[in-house]
Amino acid sequence: AHIHGNLVAGFTSPDGWTGYGIFVFNAVSSGIVIAGNLVGTNLAGLAAIPNDDGVAIHNSAGITVGGSSAVDRNILSGNAGSGLSVYKSNQVSVKGNYAGLAADGMTALGNANVGLGYTLSTNIQIGGQTPGEANVAVANGGNGISAGGESSSVIEGNYIGVLPDGTPMGNTSHGIGGNGSTVGSGMRIGGTA
């Protein structure tokens, strides 16, 4: 299944936690691709119309968020919670997205919490070794990227707290930080194995 080219905005709930823009739940070996969407913004991708969390992936496997081409880039910005939240999932690829940045690639449009985050998940790939695979995580109210409780995951080649042209645009908390869980074995941040 492909979720592509959508404007997904304004999904909030009274509890402030379950109004997900895009929610993937119990999708095992699904092959779902989430690409080219505006999640938490207006149609121009320049102003916030927040969801609680932009994209939430729970208890799922085999999900791709974004891609190496600009047409696949999701704008996961302006949300009241996190841009992306992955929980108890496996084999999730997150590449080429903006989290906390407007569609113009220059304007801060932070999520109130984490830019890209995952918890109790394995085999998560955030970024990659080619320029098109870099996520940009800037101007968020929490960590740029939040990782915890996972194993065999890789965070590499991303722009965190800085734009690709070198312009500083920090996150309020850490660039890459834990989210209350213990970082698991086999985790790699940057470089090559």
C-alpha positions, -999 to 999 in steps of 0.1 A, spaced: 0 0 0 12 35 -8 1 66 12 14 93 -11 7 130 -19 -18 137 9 -24 168 31 -30 154 66 -36 181 91 -58 191 121 -63 156 137 -63 163 174 -80 146 204 -91 157 238 -64 136 254 -37 152 232 -21 119 223 -43 99 199 -50 124 171 -25 109 146 -22 123 112 -13 89 97 -16 58 120 -2 24 110 -12 -3 136 -6 -41 136 7 -41 100 32 -69 98 54 -74 67 31 -49 52 53 -31 26 35 1 34 52 32 19 44 67 33 58 92 10 53 127 -4 28 138 22 23 171 41 16 161 77 8 189 101 10 218 77 -11 238 53 -13 230 16 18 251 9 38 233 37 47 266 52 23 270 82 12 246 110 -22 229 111 -11 204 138 -20 168 144 -12 154 179 15 132 163 22 135 126 29 98 117 25 70 143 36 34 136 28 9 163 33 -29 164 42 -30 127 69 -42 104 82 -35 69 73 2 67 90 29 46 87 66 55 100 88 28 127 78 3 158 91 -15 140 113 -40 126 147 -33 92 136 -45 92 110 -17 99 135 11 73 138 38 70 172 56 65 160 92 63 195 108 41 217 129 25 190 150 15 193 186 34 161 195 61 144 174 67 144 137 71 106 137 66 82 165 75 45 161 66 21 189 72 -17 192 79 -20 155 105 -37 133 122 -29 100 112 7 96 131 28 71 130 66 75 148 86 48 147 120 32 121 137 54 118 171 70 109 170 107 105 205 120 112 223 87 88 238 63 85 226 27 107 255 14 137 239 32 145 272 50 117 281 75 115 266 110 82 248 116 90 227 146 70 199 162 62 206 198 79 173 209 104 151 191 112 153 154 117 116 147 114 91 175 112 54 182 108 32 213 111 -5 219 117 -11 182 144 -30 162 161 -27 129 152 10 125 171 29 98 170 67 101 189 84 72 215 67 50 248 70 32 236 91 1 226 127 3 190 121 -7 185 98 23 193 124 48 165 135 71 165 171 84 154 173 121 154 209 133 135 234 154 117 207 174 106 212 210 123 179 221 151 159 206 158 160 169 159 122 169 149 102 200 160 66 203 154 41 231 150 4 238 160 -7 204 187 -30 189 203 -33 155 193 2 144 212 28 125 211 66 126 234 81 99 238 109 74 211 132 88 211 169 94 201 175 130 199 210 144 214 223 112 202 228 76 220 211 47 236 245 39 251 247 74 226 272 88 220 264 125 184 257 135 186 238 168 162 215 186 152 225 221 166 194 237 193 170 224 202 164 188 200 126 193 188 115 227 173 87 246 136 87 254 136 71 288 144 36 276 178 19 275 196 21 242 199 -15 229 227 -36 215 239 -32 180 230 4 177 251 26 154 251 63 152 270 76 121 300 61 103 301 26 88 299 -8 106 
